[in-house]
Amino acid sequence: MSNDVLTLSNILISNHDLENFEELLQLVKVFAQRGERFLQFDVKPEFPDTPEDWEDRLEAAFSSRY
């Protein structure tokens, strides 16, 4: 578990093999389940399927922890 803020850019850089927004959503859930407490949206995911409400969807995935 980390006390630091997890940034979206670090997730994307560390997982450059992600192919779409759905894979990113699943990975964000994994980080939440591991105990990360804070997620900062410092970049917009550049996937072709990134929805307009991408921030809300990532926040919901991170908050659900399931």
PDB file with one MODEL, atoms N, CA, C and O in Angstrom:
MODEL        1
ATOM      1  N   MET A   1       0.849  -1.179   0.000  1.00  0.00           N
ATOM      2  CA  MET A   1       0.000   0.000   0.000  1.00  0.00           C
ATOM      3  C   MET A   1       0.888   1.234   0.000  1.00  0.00           C
ATOM      4  O   MET A   1       1.916   1.273   0.677  1.00  0.00           O
ATOM      5  N   SER A   2       0.486   2.233  -0.760  1.00  0.00           N
ATOM      6  CA  SER A   2       1.281   3.433  -0.924  1.00  0.00           C
ATOM      7  C   SER A   2       0.550   4.627  -0.332  1.00  0.00           C
ATOM      8  O   SER A   2      -0.677   4.705  -0.398  1.00  0.00           O
ATOM      9  N   ASN A   3       1.302   5.558   0.248  1.00  0.00           N
ATOM     10  CA  ASN A   3       0.714   6.801   0.738  1.00  0.00           C
ATOM     11  C   ASN A   3       0.754   7.880  -0.324  1.00  0.00           C
ATOM     12  O   ASN A   3       0.147   8.939  -0.165  1.00  0.00           O
ATOM     13  N   ASP A   4       1.464   7.617  -1.404  1.00  0.00           N
ATOM     14  CA  ASP A   4       1.588   8.589  -2.478  1.00  0.00           C
ATOM     15  C   ASP A   4       0.362   8.536  -3.373  1.00  0.00           C
ATOM     16  O   ASP A   4      -0.413   7.581  -3.345  1.00  0.00           O
ATOM     17  N   VAL A   5       0.210   9.573  -4.159  1.00  0.00           N
ATOM     18  CA  VAL A   5      -0.877   9.637  -5.116  1.00  0.00           C
ATOM     19  C   VAL A   5      -0.487   8.854  -6.363  1.00  0.00           C
ATOM     20  O   VAL A   5       0.576   9.077  -6.944  1.00  0.00           O
ATOM     21  N   LEU A   6      -1.343   7.952  -6.760  1.00  0.00           N
ATOM     22  CA  LEU A   6      -1.157   7.201  -7.995  1.00  0.00           C
ATOM     23  C   LEU A   6      -1.652   8.077  -9.139  1.00  0.00           C
ATOM     24  O   LEU A   6      -2.781   8.568  -9.103  1.00  0.00           O
ATOM     25  N   THR A   7      -0.821   8.272 -10.143  1.00  0.00           N
ATOM     26  CA  THR A   7      -1.236   9.102 -11.267  1.00  0.00           C
ATOM     27  C   THR A   7      -1.560   8.238 -12.475  1.00  0.00           C
ATOM     28  O   THR A   7      -0.966   7.181 -12.684  1.00  0.00           O
ATOM     29  N   LEU A   8      -2.500   8.704 -13.251  1.00  0.00           N
ATOM     30  CA  LEU A   8      -2.888   7.989 -14.453  1.00  0.00           C
ATOM     31  C   LEU A   8      -1.714   7.884 -15.421  1.00  0.00           C
ATOM     32  O   LEU A   8      -1.555   6.866 -16.095  1.00  0.00           O
ATOM     33  N   SER A   9      -0.898   8.921 -15.493  1.00  0.00           N
ATOM     34  CA  SER A   9       0.255   8.862 -16.393  1.00  0.00           C
ATOM     35  C   SER A   9       1.206   7.732 -16.001  1.00  0.00           C
ATOM     36  O   SER A   9       1.742   7.053 -16.876  1.00  0.00           O
ATOM     37  N   ASN A  10       1.423   7.519 -14.703  1.00  0.00           N
ATOM     38  CA  ASN A  10       2.299   6.426 -14.267  1.00  0.00           C
ATOM     39  C   ASN A  10       1.704   5.063 -14.611  1.00  0.00           C
ATOM     40  O   ASN A  10       2.432   4.145 -14.990  1.00  0.00           O
ATOM     41  N   ILE A  11       0.396   4.927 -14.482  1.00  0.00           N
ATOM     42  CA  ILE A  11      -0.256   3.670 -14.863  1.00  0.00           C
ATOM     43  C   ILE A  11      -0.033   3.407 -16.346  1.00  0.00           C
ATOM     44  O   ILE A  11       0.329   2.298 -16.739  1.00  0.00           O
ATOM     45  N   LEU A  12      -0.248   4.426 -17.163  1.00  0.00           N
ATOM     46  CA  LEU A  12      -0.118   4.259 -18.613  1.00  0.00           C
ATOM     47  C   LEU A  12       1.331   3.991 -19.030  1.00  0.00           C
ATOM     48  O   LEU A  12       1.582   3.157 -19.900  1.00  0.00           O
ATOM     49  N   ILE A  13       2.273   4.691 -18.418  1.00  0.00           N
ATOM     50  CA  ILE A  13       3.682   4.497 -18.756  1.00  0.00           C
ATOM     51  C   ILE A  13       4.152   3.103 -18.333  1.00  0.00           C
ATOM     52  O   ILE A  13       4.888   2.442 -19.064  1.00  0.00           O
ATOM     53  N   SER A  14       3.727   2.672 -17.167  1.00  0.00           N
ATOM     54  CA  SER A  14       4.161   1.375 -16.647  1.00  0.00           C
ATOM     55  C   SER A  14       3.463   0.197 -17.318  1.00  0.00           C
ATOM     56  O   SER A  14       3.902  -0.946 -17.193  1.00  0.00           O
ATOM     57  N   ASN A  15       2.385   0.476 -18.024  1.00  0.00           N
ATOM     58  CA  ASN A  15       1.597  -0.580 -18.661  1.00  0.00           C
ATOM     59  C   ASN A  15       1.328  -0.207 -20.117  1.00  0.00           C
ATOM     60  O   ASN A  15       0.179  -0.142 -20.555  1.00  0.00           O
ATOM     61  N   HIS A  16       2.396   0.035 -20.847  1.00  0.00           N
ATOM     62  CA  HIS A  16       2.286   0.510 -22.225  1.00  0.00           C
ATOM     63  C   HIS A  16       1.650  -0.519 -23.161  1.00  0.00           C
ATOM     64  O   HIS A  16       1.348  -0.207 -24.312  1.00  0.00           O
ATOM     65  N   ASP A  17       1.449  -1.736 -22.674  1.00  0.00           N
ATOM     66  CA  ASP A  17       0.818  -2.775 -23.494  1.00  0.00           C
ATOM     67  C   ASP A  17      -0.706  -2.721 -23.463  1.00  0.00           C
ATOM     68  O   ASP A  17      -1.363  -3.514 -24.138  1.00  0.00           O
ATOM     69  N   LEU A  18      -1.276  -1.803 -22.693  1.00  0.00           N
ATOM     70  CA  LEU A  18      -2.739  -1.655 -22.678  1.00  0.00           C
ATOM     71  C   LEU A  18      -3.218  -1.294 -24.080  1.00  0.00           C
ATOM     72  O   LEU A  18      -2.630  -0.445 -24.749  1.00  0.00           O
ATOM     73  N   GLU A  19      -4.283  -1.943 -24.513  1.00  0.00           N
ATOM     74  CA  GLU A  19      -4.755  -1.733 -25.880  1.00  0.00           C
ATOM     75  C   GLU A  19      -6.027  -0.914 -25.990  1.00  0.00           C
ATOM     76  O   GLU A  19      -6.333  -0.397 -27.064  1.00  0.00           O
ATOM     77  N   ASN A  20      -6.787  -0.784 -24.885  1.00  0.00           N
ATOM     78  CA  ASN A  20      -8.039  -0.044 -24.975  1.00  0.00           C
ATOM     79  C   ASN A  20      -8.467   0.463 -23.604  1.00  0.00           C
ATOM     80  O   ASN A  20      -7.861   0.137 -22.584  1.00  0.00           O
ATOM     81  N   PHE A  21      -9.506   1.255 -23.605  1.00  0.00           N
ATOM     82  CA  PHE A  21      -9.982   1.870 -22.374  1.00  0.00           C
ATOM     83  C   PHE A  21     -10.497   0.832 -21.393  1.00  0.00           C
ATOM     84  O   PHE A  21     -10.299   0.977 -20.187  1.00  0.00           O
ATOM     85  N   GLU A  22     -11.146  -0.202 -21.879  1.00  0.00           N
ATOM     86  CA  GLU A  22     -11.674  -1.256 -20.998  1.00  0.00           C
ATOM     87  C   GLU A  22     -10.546  -1.930 -20.216  1.00  0.00           C
ATOM     88  O   GLU A  22     -10.702  -2.212 -19.028  1.00  0.00           O
ATOM     89  N   GLU A  23      -9.425  -2.186 -20.864  1.00  0.00           N
ATOM     90  CA  GLU A  23      -8.277  -2.772 -20.159  1.00  0.00           C
ATOM     91  C   GLU A  23      -7.769  -1.819 -19.079  1.00  0.00           C
ATOM     92  O   GLU A  23      -7.379  -2.257 -17.996  1.00  0.00           O
ATOM     93  N   LEU A  24      -7.772  -0.535 -19.368  1.00  0.00           N
ATOM     94  CA  LEU A  24      -7.361   0.457 -18.374  1.00  0.00           C
ATOM     95  C   LEU A  24      -8.312   0.439 -17.188  1.00  0.00           C
ATOM     96  O   LEU A  24      -7.867   0.494 -16.042  1.00  0.00           O
ATOM     97  N   LEU A  25      -9.612   0.363 -17.441  1.00  0.00           N
ATOM     98  CA  LEU A  25     -10.592   0.295 -16.355  1.00  0.00           C
ATOM     99  C   LEU A  25     -10.308  -0.889 -15.436  1.00  0.00           C
ATOM    100  O   LEU A  25     -10.326  -0.754 -14.212  1.00  0.00           O
ATOM    101  N   GLN A  26     -10.050  -2.033 -16.026  1.00  0.00           N
ATOM    102  CA  GLN A  26      -9.775  -3.229 -15.236  1.00  0.00           C
ATOM    103  C   GLN A  26      -8.501  -3.063 -14.412  1.00  0.00           C
ATOM    104  O   GLN A  26      -8.450  -3.493 -13.260  1.00  0.00           O
ATOM    105  N   LEU A  27      -7.489  -2.452 -14.983  1.00  0.00           N
ATOM    106  CA  LEU A  27      -6.234  -2.244 -14.266  1.00  0.00           C
ATOM    107  C   LEU A  27      -6.411  -1.257 -13.114  1.00  0.00           C
ATOM    108  O   LEU A  27      -5.832  -1.445 -12.044  1.00  0.00           O
ATOM    109  N   VAL A  28      -7.194  -0.222 -13.320  1.00  0.00           N
ATOM    110  CA  VAL A  28      -7.472   0.744 -12.254  1.00  0.00           C
ATOM    111  C   VAL A  28      -8.149   0.035 -11.076  1.00  0.00           C
ATOM    112  O   VAL A  28      -7.854   0.335  -9.919  1.00  0.00           O
ATOM    113  N   LYS A  29      -9.045  -0.892 -11.366  1.00  0.00           N
ATOM    114  CA  LYS A  29      -9.687  -1.670 -10.296  1.00  0.00           C
ATOM    115  C   LYS A  29      -8.657  -2.481  -9.518  1.00  0.00           C
ATOM    116  O   LYS A  29      -8.746  -2.591  -8.295  1.00  0.00           O
ATOM    117  N   VAL A  30      -7.683  -3.046 -10.220  1.00  0.00           N
ATOM    118  CA  VAL A  30      -6.631  -3.830  -9.565  1.00  0.00           C
ATOM    119  C   VAL A  30      -5.840  -2.954  -8.600  1.00  0.00           C
ATOM    120  O   VAL A  30      -5.579  -3.358  -7.467  1.00  0.00           O
ATOM    121  N   PHE A  31      -5.461  -1.766  -9.037  1.00  0.00           N
ATOM    122  CA  PHE A  31      -4.721  -0.861  -8.152  1.00  0.00           C
ATOM    123  C   PHE A  31      -5.548  -0.513  -6.920  1.00  0.00           C
ATOM    124  O   PHE A  31      -5.009  -0.447  -5.815  1.00  0.00           O
ATOM    125  N   ALA A  32      -6.834  -0.292  -7.090  1.00  0.00           N
ATOM    126  CA  ALA A  32      -7.705   0.017  -5.950  1.00  0.00           C
ATOM    127  C   ALA A  32      -7.771  -1.166  -4.991  1.00  0.00           C
ATOM    128  O   ALA A  32      -7.722  -0.987  -3.774  1.00  0.00           O
ATOM    129  N   GLN A  33      -7.881  -2.361  -5.535  1.00  0.00           N
ATOM    130  CA  GLN A  33      -7.949  -3.563  -4.699  1.00  0.00           C
ATOM    131  C   GLN A  33      -6.651  -3.778  -3.926  1.00  0.00           C
ATOM    132  O   GLN A  33      -6.666  -4.352  -2.837  1.00  0.00           O
ATOM    133  N   ARG A  34      -5.547  -3.327  -4.472  1.00  0.00           N
ATOM    134  CA  ARG A  34      -4.244  -3.463  -3.805  1.00  0.00           C
ATOM    135  C   ARG A  34      -4.059  -2.452  -2.681  1.00  0.00           C
ATOM    136  O   ARG A  34      -3.075  -2.516  -1.944  1.00  0.00           O
ATOM    137  N   GLY A  35      -4.986  -1.529  -2.548  1.00  0.00           N
ATOM    138  CA  GLY A  35      -4.918  -0.593  -1.442  1.00  0.00           C
ATOM    139  C   GLY A  35      -4.542   0.824  -1.786  1.00  0.00           C
ATOM    140  O   GLY A  35      -4.392   1.653  -0.888  1.00  0.00           O
ATOM    141  N   GLU A  36      -4.385   1.129  -3.056  1.00  0.00           N
ATOM    142  CA  GLU A  36      -4.121   2.525  -3.429  1.00  0.00           C
ATOM    143  C   GLU A  36      -5.318   3.362  -2.977  1.00  0.00           C
ATOM    144  O   GLU A  36      -6.469   2.947  -3.114  1.00  0.00           O
ATOM    145  N   ARG A  37      -5.030   4.538  -2.441  1.00  0.00           N
ATOM    146  CA  ARG A  37      -6.112   5.360  -1.902  1.00  0.00           C
ATOM    147  C   ARG A  37      -6.454   6.574  -2.752  1.00  0.00           C
ATOM    148  O   ARG A  37      -7.577   7.074  -2.702  1.00  0.00           O
ATOM    149  N   PHE A  38      -5.491   7.047  -3.528  1.00  0.00           N
ATOM    150  CA  PHE A  38      -5.701   8.266  -4.300  1.00  0.00           C
ATOM    151  C   PHE A  38      -5.266   8.068  -5.741  1.00  0.00           C
ATOM    152  O   PHE A  38      -4.193   7.531  -6.013  1.00  0.00           O
ATOM    153  N   LEU A  39      -6.106   8.504  -6.652  1.00  0.00           N
ATOM    154  CA  LEU A  39      -5.796   8.443  -8.076  1.00  0.00           C
ATOM    155  C   LEU A  39      -5.988   9.829  -8.667  1.00  0.00           C
ATOM    156  O   LEU A  39      -7.046  10.442  -8.524  1.00  0.00           O
ATOM    157  N   GLN A  40      -4.950  10.310  -9.331  1.00  0.00           N
ATOM    158  CA  GLN A  40      -4.998  11.638  -9.947  1.00  0.00           C
ATOM    159  C   GLN A  40      -5.035  11.485 -11.468  1.00  0.00           C
ATOM    160  O   GLN A  40      -4.253  10.733 -12.049  1.00  0.00           O
ATOM    161  N   PHE A  41      -5.944  12.199 -12.090  1.00  0.00           N
ATOM    162  CA  PHE A  41      -6.073  12.180 -13.547  1.00  0.00           C
ATOM    163  C   PHE A  41      -5.259  13.322 -14.128  1.00  0.00           C
ATOM    164  O   PHE A  41      -5.764  14.429 -14.316  1.00  0.00           O
ATOM    165  N   ASP A  42      -3.996  13.043 -14.411  1.00  0.00           N
ATOM    166  CA  ASP A  42      -3.093  14.080 -14.899  1.00  0.00           C
ATOM    167  C   ASP A  42      -2.945  14.078 -16.417  1.00  0.00           C
ATOM    168  O   ASP A  42      -2.350  14.995 -16.983  1.00  0.00           O
ATOM    169  N   VAL A  43      -3.476  13.064 -17.072  1.00  0.00           N
ATOM    170  CA  VAL A  43      -3.488  12.979 -18.536  1.00  0.00           C
ATOM    171  C   VAL A  43      -4.795  12.317 -18.973  1.00  0.00           C
ATOM    172  O   VAL A  43      -5.464  11.644 -18.189  1.00  0.00           O
ATOM    173  N   LYS A  44      -5.135  12.524 -20.228  1.00  0.00           N
ATOM    174  CA  LYS A  44      -6.300  11.842 -20.799  1.00  0.00           C
ATOM    175  C   LYS A  44      -5.801  10.595 -21.531  1.00  0.00           C
ATOM    176  O   LYS A  44      -4.856  10.677 -22.316  1.00  0.00           O
ATOM    177  N   PRO A  45      -6.428   9.444 -21.280  1.00  0.00           N
ATOM    178  CA  PRO A  45      -6.032   8.235 -22.015  1.00  0.00           C
ATOM    179  C   PRO A  45      -6.288   8.420 -23.505  1.00  0.00           C
ATOM    180  O   PRO A  45      -7.362   8.877 -23.897  1.00  0.00           O
ATOM    181  N   GLU A  46      -5.325   8.075 -24.325  1.00  0.00           N
ATOM    182  CA  GLU A  46      -5.417   8.306 -25.768  1.00  0.00           C
ATOM    183  C   GLU A  46      -5.806   7.052 -26.546  1.00  0.00           C
ATOM    184  O   GLU A  46      -5.243   6.768 -27.604  1.00  0.00           O
ATOM    185  N   PHE A  47      -6.765   6.310 -26.019  1.00  0.00           N
ATOM    186  CA  PHE A  47      -7.263   5.142 -26.738  1.00  0.00           C
ATOM    187  C   PHE A  47      -8.386   5.564 -27.674  1.00  0.00           C
ATOM    188  O   PHE A  47      -9.122   6.499 -27.358  1.00  0.00           O
ATOM    189  N   PRO A  48      -8.536   4.907 -28.806  1.00  0.00           N
ATOM    190  CA  PRO A  48      -9.629   5.260 -29.723  1.00  0.00           C
ATOM    191  C   PRO A  48     -11.013   5.124 -29.086  1.00  0.00           C
ATOM    192  O   PRO A  48     -11.953   5.818 -29.476  1.00  0.00           O
ATOM    193  N   ASP A  49     -11.133   4.225 -28.101  1.00  0.00           N
ATOM    194  CA  ASP A  49     -12.440   3.998 -27.481  1.00  0.00           C
ATOM    195  C   ASP A  49     -12.622   4.757 -26.161  1.00  0.00           C
ATOM    196  O   ASP A  49     -13.553   4.464 -25.411  1.00  0.00           O
ATOM    197  N   THR A  50     -11.742   5.731 -25.864  1.00  0.00           N
ATOM    198  CA  THR A  50     -11.898   6.505 -24.630  1.00  0.00           C
ATOM    199  C   THR A  50     -13.176   7.341 -24.720  1.00  0.00           C
ATOM    200  O   THR A  50     -13.319   8.166 -25.622  1.00  0.00           O
ATOM    201  N   PRO A  51     -14.105   7.124 -23.781  1.00  0.00           N
ATOM    202  CA  PRO A  51     -15.382   7.853 -23.829  1.00  0.00           C
ATOM    203  C   PRO A  51     -15.230   9.289 -23.324  1.00  0.00           C
ATOM    204  O   PRO A  51     -14.236   9.632 -22.683  1.00  0.00           O
ATOM    205  N   GLU A  52     -16.211  10.104 -23.617  1.00  0.00           N
ATOM    206  CA  GLU A  52     -16.173  11.495 -23.151  1.00  0.00           C
ATOM    207  C   GLU A  52     -16.193  11.581 -21.630  1.00  0.00           C
ATOM    208  O   GLU A  52     -15.600  12.490 -21.049  1.00  0.00           O
ATOM    209  N   ASP A  53     -16.875  10.637 -20.986  1.00  0.00           N
ATOM    210  CA  ASP A  53     -16.962  10.646 -19.527  1.00  0.00           C
ATOM    211  C   ASP A  53     -15.879   9.778 -18.876  1.00  0.00           C
ATOM    212  O   ASP A  53     -16.110   9.159 -17.838  1.00  0.00           O
ATOM    213  N   TRP A  54     -14.704   9.742 -19.493  1.00  0.00           N
ATOM    214  CA  TRP A  54     -13.628   8.861 -19.049  1.00  0.00           C
ATOM    215  C   TRP A  54     -13.232   9.091 -17.594  1.00  0.00           C
ATOM    216  O   TRP A  54     -12.938   8.131 -16.882  1.00  0.00           O
ATOM    217  N   GLU A  55     -13.219  10.331 -17.141  1.00  0.00           N
ATOM    218  CA  GLU A  55     -12.846  10.600 -15.755  1.00  0.00           C
ATOM    219  C   GLU A  55     -13.850   9.988 -14.782  1.00  0.00           C
ATOM    220  O   GLU A  55     -13.461   9.373 -13.790  1.00  0.00           O
ATOM    221  N   ASP A  56     -15.129  10.156 -15.065  1.00  0.00           N
ATOM    222  CA  ASP A  56     -16.164   9.585 -14.203  1.00  0.00           C
ATOM    223  C   ASP A  56     -16.074   8.069 -14.170  1.00  0.00           C
ATOM    224  O   ASP A  56     -16.221   7.458 -13.112  1.00  0.00           O
ATOM    225  N   ARG A  57     -15.833   7.464 -15.318  1.00  0.00           N
ATOM    226  CA  ARG A  57     -15.765   6.002 -15.382  1.00  0.00           C
ATOM    227  C   ARG A  57     -14.545   5.462 -14.649  1.00  0.00           C
ATOM    228  O   ARG A  57     -14.637   4.440 -13.969  1.00  0.00           O
ATOM    229  N   LEU A  58     -13.410   6.131 -14.776  1.00  0.00           N
ATOM    230  CA  LEU A  58     -12.221   5.691 -14.050  1.00  0.00           C
ATOM    231  C   LEU A  58     -12.394   5.899 -12.542  1.00  0.00           C
ATOM    232  O   LEU A  58     -11.991   5.053 -11.744  1.00  0.00           O
ATOM    233  N   GLU A  59     -12.983   7.008 -12.165  1.00  0.00           N
ATOM    234  CA  GLU A  59     -13.232   7.261 -10.733  1.00  0.00           C
ATOM    235  C   GLU A  59     -14.173   6.202 -10.161  1.00  0.00           C
ATOM    236  O   GLU A  59     -13.951   5.712  -9.054  1.00  0.00           O
ATOM    237  N   ALA A  60     -15.203   5.852 -10.892  1.00  0.00           N
ATOM    238  CA  ALA A  60     -16.134   4.812 -10.434  1.00  0.00           C
ATOM    239  C   ALA A  60     -15.431   3.468 -10.301  1.00  0.00           C
ATOM    240  O   ALA A  60     -15.664   2.737  -9.338  1.00  0.00           O
ATOM    241  N   ALA A  61     -14.581   3.143 -11.250  1.00  0.00           N
ATOM    242  CA  ALA A  61     -13.837   1.873 -11.208  1.00  0.00           C
ATOM    243  C   ALA A  61     -12.882   1.871 -10.007  1.00  0.00           C
ATOM    244  O   ALA A  61     -12.754   0.858  -9.320  1.00  0.00           O
ATOM    245  N   PHE A  62     -12.222   2.986  -9.757  1.00  0.00           N
ATOM    246  CA  PHE A  62     -11.281   3.078  -8.653  1.00  0.00           C
ATOM    247  C   PHE A  62     -11.996   3.043  -7.312  1.00  0.00           C
ATOM    248  O   PHE A  62     -11.507   2.435  -6.361  1.00  0.00           O
ATOM    249  N   SER A  63     -13.135   3.683  -7.233  1.00  0.00           N
ATOM    250  CA  SER A  63     -13.880   3.765  -5.985  1.00  0.00           C
ATOM    251  C   SER A  63     -14.586   2.467  -5.631  1.00  0.00           C
ATOM    252  O   SER A  63     -14.799   2.185  -4.451  1.00  0.00           O
ATOM    253  N   SER A  64     -14.953   1.673  -6.630  1.00  0.00           N
ATOM    254  CA  SER A  64     -15.725   0.468  -6.361  1.00  0.00           C
ATOM    255  C   SER A  64     -14.891  -0.601  -5.661  1.00  0.00           C
ATOM    256  O   SER A  64     -15.398  -1.325  -4.805  1.00  0.00           O
ATOM    257  N   ARG A  65     -13.607  -0.702  -6.025  1.00  0.00           N
ATOM    258  CA  ARG A  65     -12.683  -1.676  -5.436  1.00  0.00           C
ATOM    259  C   ARG A  65     -13.156  -3.117  -5.551  1.00  0.00           C
ATOM    260  O   ARG A  65     -12.655  -3.981  -4.832  1.00  0.00           O
ATOM    261  N   TYR A  66     -14.089  -3.394  -6.419  1.00  0.00           N
ATOM    262  CA  TYR A  66     -14.590  -4.764  -6.622  1.00  0.00           C
ATOM    263  C   TYR A  66     -14.281  -5.222  -8.018  1.00  0.00           C
ATOM    264  O   TYR A  66     -14.620  -6.347  -8.388  1.00  0.00           O
TER     265      TYR A  66
ENDMDL
END
